[in-house]
Amino acid sequence: MNKMILIIEDNRLNYKLLADFLTVHGYTTKNLHRGLNVVSCVHEWRPFLILLDIQLPDISGFDVMELLKQDPFSATIPVIAVTACVHAEEQHLAKDKGFHGYMTKPVDMNAMLSIVNSFADAGQDVSSHHGIKL
């Protein structure tokens, strides 16, 4: 079973918090601090799930999502927005752009783990789980 999660997060402390927590629970993580080379990294690392910060230094998470959707392989990978923004408008935009979920920082780690486990176990639609708003 693939247990690789790609975390696209420019804040090293936020990445470390997510990565350490997921690693303790049996997952492997890779990190990108920027979004422009996401498609080639997805092809190389083959994650089953992507956690994507919306506010990146080089390109917005919404634009990263567009890049992922344009590639046939990466378009099949579920993507969860992980962001500090709590505005309803951004949540609606995330849904419109095709995100599978939207989690606000600080992340509820237990809810995130439940969602990640559901994808790892059964590939379920994340929007039906608590902790995800869409």
WOFEN-V172603 format. One record per residue. N is the residue number from 1. PHI is phi as a letter, one per 20 degrees, with the letter a starting at -180 (none if undefined). Layout:
n: <N:N>
phi: <PHI:PHI>
This chain:
n: <1:2:3:4:5:6:7:8:9:10:11:12:13:14:15:16:17:18:19:20:21:22:23:24:25:26:27:28:29:30:31:32:33:34:35:36:37:38:39:40:41:42:43:44:45:46:47:48:49:50:51:52:53:54:55:56:57:58:59:60:61:62:63:64:65:66:67:68:69:70:71:72:73:74:75:76:77:78:79:80:81:82:83:84:85:86:87:88:89:90:91:92:93:94:95:96:97:98:99:100:101:102:103:104:105:106:107:108:109:110:111:112:113:114:115:116:117:118:119:120:121:122:123:124:125:126:127:128:129:130:131:132:133:134>
phi: <none:f:c:e:c:e:d:d:b:e:e:f:f:f:f:f:g:f:f:f:f:f:f:g:e:n:d:d:c:c:c:d:e:c:d:f:e:f:f:f:f:f:f:f:e:l:f:e:b:c:d:c:f:e:d:d:f:d:a:f:g:f:f:f:f:f:f:f:f:f:d:g:f:f:f:e:e:f:c:d:f:c:b:e:f:d:f:f:f:f:f:f:f:g:f:f:f:o:f:e:a:b:d:e:e:f:f:f:f:f:f:f:f:f:f:f:f:f:f:f:e:c:m:f:f:f:f:e:d:f:n:d:d:b>
